Amino acid sequence: MQPLHQIINQRVQSMTKKELLEQAAKFQIALTEKQADQFIDWLAVHKVDVFSETKRTELFQAAETILGKREAAALEAMLRPYKHFLKL
């Protein structure tokens, strides 16, 4: 894995609840404290690799289960500007 990929994946992996709630607000996504806690807990026990289609799919599926379809779609939209890196 390239060093830049490692840095990006680590940044996603280490996101805090506060940061998640701030990003949700920035993208006008209603996110409850409970949903944020659950998603952060999921991140804590799963390996994130946004450059792997399989791992990215796992991330989106977890987001859909924990946060809801609209919120998972927003997560995908947040990553879309980087699609040339992620091969979305």
Secondary structure, DSSP 8 states (H G I E B T S, - for coil): --HHHHHHHHHHHT--HHHHHHHHHHTT----HHHHHHHHHHHHHS---TTSHHHHHHHHHHHHHHH-HHHHHHHHHHHGGGHHHHT-
